[in-house]
Amino acid sequence: MEKETRQKLERLTQQARRLLEEEFREQLEGRYDILLDGRIPLAPGAHLPPRERVIWDKLVAAVAHKRSLGITSAGAVAAYLREAAFHTLNRFVALKMLEARKLVQECISRGEDSAGFKEYIALAPGLVTLPDKGYRIYVETIFDEIAQEVRALFDRRDAATILWPRRQALHDLLAALNDPEIASVWIEDETIGWVYQYFNGEDERRQMRAESQAPRNSRELAVRNQFFTPRYVVQFLTDNSLGRTWCEMRGANTQLTHLDYLVKSEEGFEGRASKDPRDMRVLDPACGSGHFLLYAFDLLAGDPTRSFFGIYEEAWRTEGAPKSEVTGRTLREDYESESALHRAVPELILRHNLYGIDIDPRAAQIAALALWMRAQRAYNDRKVQAQERPIIGRTNIVVAEPMPGDRSMVAEFAATLRPNVLGELFQRMVDEMQLAGELGSLLKIDRAIRSAVAKARQQFVQAQRAPQDSLPGFERPPSHQLEFDLSGISDESFFDSAEERIIEALQEYVAGAPTAVGVRRQLFADDAAQGIAFIDLCRKHFDVVLMNPPFGAASLAAKKEFESAYPRTKNDIYAAFVERGIELLHPNGYLGAITSRTGFFLSSFQKWREEILLKEAPPIVFADLGQGVLDSAMVEVAAYCLRKEATE
């Protein structure tokens, strides 16, 4: 995207943010008596009709949920206001992008004159009697349909969706989005990523740095490091990691040897054991809006418009290809024709191959949406009709944030879990996740949970085997255990089973809530499920890790724990990300990163160079790119790929 176009998009984003924050501030204060200084009445105002009293309850619950994370009342209201504005903007930006891809009918490009809305009210003419002619109901119907696959952004149960722009504000928002000067941006995959970056203006970043040299919390850490990775850097790092991995598996028998940025030696590629594509995992541990994962999708799925087969199709065409660990069969055995493969590949990639972590929930929402849209484009390219496309129920994009902060609700839920060891395990998860929002992928939660899982499994097995030594007539009643026998299974399998049972229990916990506390329980359950997904992801290992990590100091809240966990790389957070990324790789796996170049010559990074790079993962390619690469970031950068040494 050209710089002039990006500048127009930045102005649009900032204009939309101001419009929506002012609109929602007026609603919170003027209608619902929820003031920006944090003052909230004990009961809804008498002026509110029953429906709006329900909305008031939900808003108060959403603010209380944020307060449970340890911020002030005023901070909680401000955070909710900012989140509601961003969420609303993202959903309408997404609709513009979906329209451009013909994945939805015209719905917002001409507002109430859009073709899709006219068709809708023709089927339900009674809607025209509503103040907005039923336009909100129509748009929310579209959200509900998309939410079946992209829940993170479009799920109307999300507290950020409670407020809706009033008629004039909505018209002003649509007018801004439909400005002909930016019409070209909506077909670009990276547009929503730029909107994410531009939502927080440069003035806000400068103020944060002026007030504190180090980030004071997870939000500041995220905002200070929102820098878009240029496409050529993404290609350079992905070509020389994921692309190189496939070339080593295939020798010269792959189109990927012709990738634009792949560095090839005269000796050719080293050999490596082949894998079924479904067993290859790619992680971005600071994924932002998902640019590395989007290009990795391209290499996996191929591009029929350029006669580029991609990894999946090449594997399917190969005689004697390895069997998958997932199904125990080859791709050819699972998909008997190329058309069957084409129908399956986009969903397979999102389910098995691509993983991302971010500390900013907004970034995770956008990355999940971007990957879903990329999958839909792949279906379009292969001419797979909508009714033939598998439902994409989830992506492997997770938010690193503390699990529920309401201690009373944690205890209440844990007490419902059976057997009791599950409740104890859940409590341990919550405790260990306290700094997840500050450390993100750097939190070594896998190590912390490992001992807890082993202990819980041992306790469970012992309870199952305990002798029934009571006197006749005084036998203990049977305990309510899990509905499977866990004796003799591994700690990993035990965690998988425990995870499934806890998620089911969370759903039951929400379903059984009285209306008055239902929103609080839903927010609690969503946070808990996200935390468990983060723990689950951190227990995996990967073939490729790609990143544009944060740089500078760790947040003040996590400084002590960060320095303790990363004594060799504590001088800069990007060096710690590289260290952690290497830990998460399989032996011989590749790590690609763009970071400050300082680590390669400053004496303070000597241990990083000597003990981590040279001993654990030596560089295989290196590009000194200098300044001006990461948009407005004042940093000289290098892009490089490392190969993790095989263990003895």
C-alpha positions in Angstrom: 0.0 0.0 0.0 1.4 3.4 -1.0 2.4 5.9 1.7 -0.2 8.4 0.5 -3.0 5.8 0.6 -1.8 4.8 4.1 -2.0 8.4 5.3 -5.6 8.7 4.1 -6.4 5.5 5.9 -4.8 6.8 9.0 -6.9 10.0 8.9 -10.0 7.9 8.4 -9.2 5.7 11.4 -8.5 8.6 13.7 -11.7 10.3 12.5 -13.8 7.2 13.1 -12.2 6.7 16.6 -13.1 10.2 17.7 -16.6 9.9 16.3 -17.4 6.6 18.0 -15.8 7.4 21.3 -17.7 10.7 21.5 -20.9 8.9 20.5 -20.5 6.1 23.1 -19.4 8.6 25.8 -22.6 10.5 25.3 -24.6 7.3 25.6 -22.8 6.1 28.7 -23.0 9.4 30.5 -26.2 10.9 29.1 -28.4 7.8 28.9 -27.0 5.2 31.3 -25.4 7.5 34.0 -22.1 5.7 33.8 -19.6 8.6 34.1 -16.1 8.7 32.8 -14.8 9.6 36.3 -15.9 6.1 37.3 -19.0 7.0 39.2 -21.9 4.5 38.6 -25.3 4.5 40.4 -26.3 1.5 42.4 -29.4 1.0 40.2 -30.5 2.0 36.7 -32.3 5.3 36.3 -36.1 5.4 36.5 -36.1 7.0 33.0 -34.9 3.7 31.4 -37.5 1.3 30.0 -37.1 -2.4 30.8 -35.0 -3.2 27.7 -32.5 -0.5 28.5 -32.3 -1.5 32.1 -31.0 -4.9 30.8 -28.4 -2.9 28.8 -27.4 -1.0 31.9 -26.9 -4.2 33.8 -24.7 -5.5 31.0 -22.6 -2.3 30.9 -22.1 -2.3 34.6 -21.0 -5.9 34.6 -18.6 -5.2 31.8 -17.0 -2.3 33.7 -16.9 -4.4 36.9 -15.1 -7.2 35.0 -12.4 -4.7 33.9 -12.1 -3.5 37.5 -11.5 -7.0 38.7 -8.2 -6.9 36.7 -6.9 -4.3 39.2 -7.6 -1.0 37.4 -9.5 2.0 38.8 -13.2 2.7 38.2 -12.4 5.6 35.9 -9.8 3.4 34.1 -12.3 0.6 33.6 -14.9 3.0 32.1 -12.3 4.5 29.8 -11.1 1.0 28.8 -14.6 -0.1 28.0 -15.3 3.0 25.9 -12.1 2.6 23.9 -12.8 -1.1 23.4 -16.4 -0.5 22.2 -15.2 2.1 19.7 -12.5 -0.1 18.3 -14.7 -3.2 18.1 -17.4 -1.3 16.3 -15.0 0.2 13.8 -13.4 -3.1 13.1 -16.7 -4.8 12.4 -17.7 -2.2 9.9 -14.2 -2.2 8.3 -14.6 -6.0 8.0 -17.9 -5.6 6.3 -16.3 -3.2 3.7 -13.6 -5.8 3.1 -16.1 -8.7 2.8 -18.2 -6.7 0.4 -15.1 -6.1 -1.8 -14.5 -9.8 -1.8 -18.2 -10.5 -2.6 -18.4 -12.6 0.5 -21.5 -10.7 1.6 -24.1 -8.7 -0.3 -23.7 -5.0 -0.6 -24.8 -4.0 3.0 -23.0 -0.8 4.1 -21.5 0.8 0.9 -24.8 2.7 0.3 -26.2 2.4 3.8 -30.0 2.0 3.8 -29.9 2.1 0.0 -27.6 -1.0 -0.2 -28.9 -3.8 -2.3 -28.7 -6.4 0.4 -30.8 -4.3 2.8 -33.5 -3.6 0.2 -33.8 -7.3 -0.4 -34.0 -7.9 3.3 -36.9 -5.5 4.0 -38.7 -6.8 1.0 -38.9 -10.1 2.9 -39.8 -8.4 6.2 -41.7 -5.2 5.2 -42.8 -4.6 8.8 -39.3 -3.5 9.7 -39.7 -0.1 8.0 -41.9 1.0 10.9 -38.8 1.0 13.2 -37.0 4.4 13.6 -34.0 3.1 11.5 -36.2 1.1 9.2 -34.7 -2.1 10.6 -31.2 -1.4 9.4 -29.6 -2.3 12.7 -31.4 -5.7 12.8 -30.3 -6.3 9.2 -26.6 -5.6 10.0 -26.7 -7.6 13.2 -28.2 -10.5 11.2 -25.1 -10.4 9.0 -22.9 -10.3 12.1 -24.7 -13.4 13.5 -24.1 -15.3 10.3 -20.4 -14.5 10.1 -20.1 -15.2 13.8 -20.7 -18.9 13.2 -17.1 -18.9 11.9 -15.4 -15.7 13.1 -16.8 -15.5 16.6 -14.0 -13.3 18.0 -15.1 -10.1 16.2 -18.8 -10.7 15.4 -20.2 -12.5 18.5 -22.9 -10.2 19.9 -22.5 -11.7 23.3 -19.2 -9.8 23.5 -19.6 -6.9 26.0 -17.9 -4.5 23.5 -21.0 -4.9 21.2 -23.6 -3.7 23.8 -23.7 -0.1 22.4 -24.7 0.8 18.9 -24.2 4.1 17.2 -27.3 6.3 17.0 -28.6 7.2 13.6 -26.6 10.3 12.8 -23.4 8.8 14.2 -23.9 5.7 12.1 -24.5 7.8 9.0 -21.3 9.8 9.7 -19.3 6.5 10.2 -20.6 5.0 6.9 -19.9 8.2 5.0 -16.3 8.1 6.2 -15.9 4.5 5.3 -17.5 5.0 1.9 -15.2 8.0 0.9 -14.2 7.4 -2.7 -10.6 8.5 -2.0 -10.0 5.3 -0.1 -12.1 3.0 -2.2 -9.0 1.0 -3.3 -8.0 -0.1 0.2 -10.8 -2.5 0.9 -9.6 -5.2 -1.4 -6.1 -5.3 0.2 -5.6 -8.0 2.8 -3.4 -5.8 5.0 -6.0 -2.9 5.3 -7.4 -4.1 8.6 -3.9 -4.4 10.0 -3.2 -0.8 9.2 -6.5 0.2 10.9 -5.3 -1.7 14.0 -2.0 0.3 14.0 -3.5 3.6 13.2 -6.3 3.4 15.9 -3.7 4.5 18.4 -2.1 7.7 17.1 1.5 8.6 17.2 0.7 11.4 19.7 -0.6 8.8 22.1 2.6 6.8 21.7 4.8 9.9 22.3 2.8 10.8 25.4 3.3 7.2 26.8 7.1 7.4 26.3 7.3 10.9 27.8 5.5 9.8 30.9 7.5 6.6 31.5 10.7 5.2 29.9 9.4 1.6 30.3 5.8 0.5 29.5 3.7 0.7 32.7 1.3 -2.1 31.7 0.4 -4.5 29.0 -1.6 -2.0 27.0 1.3 0.4 26.8 3.6 -2.4 25.8 1.2 -3.3 22.9 0.6 0.3 21.8 4.3 1.2 21.8 5.2 -1.7 19.5 2.4 -1.5 16.9 4.6 -1.4 13.8 3.6 -2.9 10.5 6.1 -5.5 9.1 6.7 -4.7 5.4 5.7 -7.4 2.9 9.2 -7.9 1.6 10.5 -8.6 5.1 7.7 -11.0 5.7 8.5 -12.9 2.5 12.3 -12.9 3.2 11.8 -14.4 6.6 9.1 -16.9 5.7 10.8 -18.0 2.4 14.0 -18.8 4.4 12.2 -20.7 7.2 8.9 -22.3 6.1 10.0 -22.3 2.5 13.4 -23.7 3.3 12.0 -26.4 5.5 9.8 -27.7 2.6 12.7 -27.5 0.2 14.8 -29.6 2.6 12.1 -32.2 2.7 11.7 -32.2 -1.1 15.1 -31.5 -2.4 14.8 -29.7 -5.8 11.3 -31.3 -6.4 9.3 -28.3 -5.4 8.2 -25.0 -6.8 9.2 -23.3 -3.6 12.9 -23.4 -4.7 11.9 -20.4 -6.9 10.6 -18.2 -4.0 11.6 -14.6 -4.5 13.6 -14.2 -1.3 14.9 -17.8 -0.7 18.7 -17.8 -0.3 20.2 -20.9 -1.9 23.7 -22.2 -1.6 25.7 -23.8 -4.4 25.7 -27.1 -2.5 21.9 -27.2 -2.5 19.6 -27.9 0.5 20.4 -30.1 3.5 18.2 -33.1 3.7 15.4 -33.5 6.3 12.8 -36.1 7.0 9.5 -35.4 5.2 6.3 -34.6 7.0 2.6 -34.6 6.0 1.7 -30.9 5.8 -0.9 -31.3 8.5 1.9 -32.0 11.0 3.8 -28.8 10.2 3.3 -26.0 12.7 4.1 -22.3 12.3 4.0 -19.9 15.3 4.1 -16.1 15.5 4.5 -15.4 19.2 3.7 -11.7 18.8 1.3 -11.9 15.9 -0.2 -8.5 15.8 -2.7 -8.5 12.9 -1.2 -11.7 11.4 1.0 -10.7 8.5 3.5 -13.5 8.8 0.7 -16.1 9.1 -1.1 -14.7 6.0 2.0 -15.2 3.9 2.6 -18.6 5.4 -0.9 -19.5 4.3 0.0 -18.5 0.8 2.9 -21.0 0.7 0.8 -23.8 2.2 -2.3 -23.2 0.0 -0.7 -22.2 -3.2 -2.1 -19.7 -5.8 -3.8 -21.1 -8.8 -3.8 -17.7 -10.5 0.0 -18.0 -10.8 0.0 -21.8 -11.3 1.7 -22.1 -7.9 0.7 -25.4 -6.3 1.7 -24.8 -2.7 2.8 -27.3 0.0 -0.4 -29.2 0.4 -1.0 -29.8 -3.3 2.7 -30.9 -3.9 2.4 -33.3 -1.0 -0.9 -34.7 -2.4 0.8 -35.3 -5.8 3.8 -37.1 -4.3 3.9 -40.9 -4.4 5.0 -42.5 -1.1 4.2 -39.4 0.9 4.4 -39.8 4.7 1.3 -40.5 6.8 -0.1 -37.8 9.0 0.1 -38.0 12.8 -3.4 -36.5 12.8 -5.2 -39.2 10.8 -2.7 -42.0 10.3 -3.1 -41.7 6.5 -1.6 -39.7 3.7 -3.3 -36.8 2.1 -4.0 -38.9 -1.0 -5.7 -41.5 1.1 -7.8 -38.9 2.9 -8.7 -36.9 -0.2 -9.2 -39.0 -3.3 -9.3 -36.1 -5.8 -7.8 -32.7 -6.2 -11.2 -31.0 -6.0 -11.7 -32.7 -2.6 -8.3 -31.5 -1.5 -9.1 -27.9 -2.6 -12.3 -27.9 -0.6 -10.4 -29.0 2.5 -7.1 -27.1 2.4 -8.1 -23.7 3.7 -9.8 -25.2 6.8 -6.9 -27.6 7.3 -4.4 -24.8 7.3 -6.2 -22.8 9.9 -6.8 -25.9 12.1 -3.4 -27.5 11.9 -0.7 -25.2 10.7 -0.9 -21.6 11.8 -0.7 -20.4 15.4 -0.5 -16.9 16.9 -0.3 -15.2 20.3 -0.7 -11.6 21.2 -1.2 -9.6 24.4 -3.7 -7.3 22.7 -7.2 -8.8 22.3 -7.9 -6.4 19.4 -4.8 -7.7 17.5 -6.0 -11.3 18.0 -9.4 -10.4 16.7 -8.0 -8.9 13.6 -5.5 -11.7 12.9 -8.3 -14.3 13.2 -10.5 -12.3 10.8 -7.7 -11.8 8.4 -6.9 -15.5 8.3 -10.6 -16.3 7.8 -10.8 -13.8 4.9 -7.7 -15.3 3.4 -9.3 -18.8 3.6 -12.4 -17.5 1.8 -10.2 -16.0 -0.9 -8.6 -19.4 -1.3 -12.0 -21.0 -1.8 -12.9 -18.3 -4.4 -9.6 -18.9 -6.2 -10.4 -22.6 -6.4 -14.0 -21.9 -7.4 -15.3 -23.8 -4.4 -19.0 -22.8 -3.9 -20.1 -21.4 -0.6 -22.3 -24.4 0.2 -19.3 -26.7 -0.4 -17.0 -24.9 2.0 -16.2 -26.6 5.4 -17.2 -24.5 8.4 -14.1 -22.8 9.9 -15.0 -23.2 13.5 -11.8 -21.7 15.0 -8.4 -20.4 14.4 -5.3 -21.0 16.6 -5.0 -17.3 17.5 -5.0 -16.8 21.3 -4.8 -13.8 23.6 -2.2 -13.8 26.4 -4.0 -12.2 29.3 -4.7 -13.0 32.9 -7.4 -15.5 33.6 -10.4 -14.3 35.5 -9.6 -11.6 38.0 -12.7 -12.1 40.2 -11.3 -14.3 42.9 -14.7 -15.1 44.4 -15.9 -16.4 41.0 -12.8 -18.4 40.5 -13.3 -20.1 43.9 -17.1 -20.6 43.2 -16.4 -22.2 39.8 -13.4 -24.3 41.0 -15.7 -25.8 43.7 -18.1 -27.1 41.0 -15.4 -29.2 39.3 -15.3 -32.9 39.9 -13.0 -34.6 40.8 -11.6 -32.0 43.2 -8.1 -32.2 41.6 -9.6 -30.4 38.6 -10.6 -27.5 40.8 -7.1 -27.4 42.3 -5.6 -27.5 38.8 -7.8 -24.7 37.6 -6.8 -22.6 40.6 -3.1 -23.2 39.8 -3.7 -22.1 36.1 -5.3 -18.9 37.3 -2.4 -18.2 39.6 0.3 -18.8 37.0 -1.5 -16.6 34.4 -1.3 -13.4 36.5 1.4 -11.9 34.3 0.3 -13.3 31.0 -0.8 -9.9 29.7 2.6 -8.4 30.6 4.9 -11.2 29.3 2.8 -12.8 26.6 4.7 -15.6 24.9 7.6 -15.0 27.3 5.6 -16.5 30.2 6.9 -20.0 30.6 3.5 -21.3 31.6 4.3 -24.7 30.1 7.0 -25.3 32.8 4.8 -23.9 35.6 1.8 -26.1 34.7 3.9 -29.3 34.0 4.3 -30.1 37.7 0.7 -29.2 38.5 -0.6 -31.5 35.8 1.7 -34.4 37.0 0.5 -33.9 40.6 -3.2 -33.7 39.6 -2.9 -36.9 37.5 -1.1 -38.7 40.3 -3.8 -37.7 42.8 -6.5 -38.8 40.5 -5.0 -42.2 39.8 -4.4 -42.8 43.5 -8.0 -41.9 44.3 -9.2 -44.3 41.6 -7.1 -47.1 43.2 -7.8 -46.4 46.8 -9.1 -49.5 48.6 -12.7 -49.5 49.9 -11.8 -50.5 53.5 -15.0 -49.3 55.2 -17.0 -51.6 57.4 -20.1 -53.2 55.8 -22.9 -50.7 55.6 -20.5 -47.8 55.9 -19.0 -47.8 52.5 -18.1 -44.4 51.0 -20.4 -43.3 48.2 -18.9 -43.4 44.7 -17.0 -40.2 43.9 -18.1 -38.2 40.8 -15.0 -38.7 38.7 -14.3 -38.0 35.1 -16.1 -40.3 32.7 -13.0 -42.1 31.6 -10.1 -44.1 33.1 -6.9 -42.1 33.3 -4.7 -44.7 35.0 -1.6 -45.4 33.0 -1.9 -42.4 30.6 0.6 -39.6 30.1 0.6 -36.2 31.8 -0.1 -34.7 28.3 -3.2 -36.8 27.8 -4.4 -36.0 31.3 -4.1 -32.3 30.5 -6.0 -32.7 27.3 -8.8 -34.6 29.1 -8.9 -32.1 32.0 -9.0 -29.2 29.5 -12.0 -30.6 27.8 -13.8 -31.2 31.1 -13.1 -27.7 32.4 -14.4 -26.1 29.1 -17.6 -28.1 29.4 -18.0 -27.1 33.0 -17.5 -23.4 32.0 -20.3 -23.7 29.5 -22.6 -25.3 32.2 -21.6 -22.6 34.7 -22.7 -19.8 32.3 -25.9 -21.6 31.3 -26.9 -22.1 34.9 -26.5 -18.4 35.9 -29.4 -16.2 36.9 -30.0 -13.4 34.4 -28.6 -10.8 36.8 -25.1 -12.4 36.9 -25.2 -14.1 33.5 -23.0 -11.4 31.8 -20.4 -11.6 34.5 -20.2 -15.3 34.3 -20.0 -15.1 30.4 -17.0 -12.7 30.7 -15.4 -15.0 33.3 -15.9 -18.1 31.2 -14.5 -16.4 28.0 -11.4 -15.3 29.9 -10.9 -18.7 31.4 -11.3 -20.5 28.0 -8.9 -18.1 26.4 -6.4 -18.7 29.2 -6.6 -22.5 28.8 -6.1 -22.1 25.0 -3.0 -20.1 25.7 -1.6 -22.7 28.0 -2.4 -25.5 25.5 -0.6 -23.6 22.7 2.5 -23.0 24.9 2.8 -26.8 25.5 3.4 -27.4 21.7 6.5 -27.3 19.7 6.9 -25.8 16.2 8.7 -26.3 12.9 8.9 -22.6 12.3 8.7 -19.5 14.5 8.3 -16.1 12.8 8.2 -12.7 14.6 8.5 -9.0 14.7 8.7 -8.9 18.5 8.4 -5.9 20.9 11.7 -4.2 21.7 13.0 -2.2 24.6 12.2 -2.7 28.3 9.7 -5.1 29.7 6.7 -3.6 31.5 7.3 -2.4 35.0 4.7 -4.8 36.4 6.7 -7.8 35.1 10.2 -6.5 35.4 11.3 -8.7 38.3 9.8 -12.0 36.9 11.1 -11.1 33.4 14.7 -10.6 34.6 14.5 -13.8 36.7 13.3 -15.9 33.7 15.6 -14.4 31.1 19.0 -13.6 32.9 20.9 -13.8 29.6 18.6 -11.6 27.6 17.0 -9.3 30.1 18.6 -6.2 28.6 16.0 -6.1 25.8 12.7 -7.8 25.3 13.3 -8.7 21.7 16.4 -10.8 22.6 14.2 -12.7 25.1 11.6 -13.3 22.4 14.3 -14.9 20.3 15.5 -17.0 23.2 11.9 -18.1 23.9 11.2 -18.8 20.2 14.2 -21.1 20.0 12.8 -23.0 23.1 9.5 -23.6 21.3 11.1 -25.0 18.1 11.6 -28.7 17.3 15.3 -29.6 16.7 16.4 -28.3 13.3 13.4 -25.9 13.3 13.8 -22.4 11.9 13.2 -19.0 13.6 12.8 -15.9 11.5 12.8 -12.4 13.1 13.1 -8.7 12.4 14.5 -6.9 15.4 16.8 -4.1 16.3 20.3 -4.7 14.9 22.0 -3.8 18.2 22.2 -7.4 19.5 24.8 -8.2 16.9 27.5 -5.8 18.0 26.8 -4.2 21.5 28.7 -5.8 24.4 25.6 -6.0 26.5 24.3 -8.7 24.1 27.4 -10.8 24.3 25.7 -13.7 26.1 22.8 -13.6 23.6 25.3 -13.9 20.7 27.6 -16.5 22.3 25.3 -18.7 24.4 22.1 -18.5 22.4 22.8 -17.8 18.8 26.1 -19.5 18.3 25.5 -22.5 20.5 21.7 -23.1 20.2 20.6 -21.6 16.9 23.2 -20.2 14.5 22.1 -17.7 11.8 21.7 -19.1 8.3 20.7 -15.8 6.6 21.1 -12.2 7.7 20.1 -8.9 6.2 21.2 -5.6 7.8 18.3 -3.3 6.8 19.0 -0.1 8.7 16.5 2.6 9.5 13.1 3.5 8.0 11.8 -0.1 7.7 9.2 -0.2 10.4 7.1 2.8 9.4 7.5 5.4 12.1 9.7 3.3 14.5 13.0 5.1 15.1 15.2 1.9 15.1 17.8 0.3 12.9 16.7 -3.2 12.2 18.1 -6.5 10.9 16.2 -9.5 9.5 17.6 -13.0 10.1 16.8 -16.7 10.2 18.3 -19.1 12.8 18.3 -22.9 12.7 18.0 -24.7 16.1 20.7 -27.2 16.6 19.7 -30.8 16.8 19.9 -32.3 20.3 22.5 -35.1 20.9 
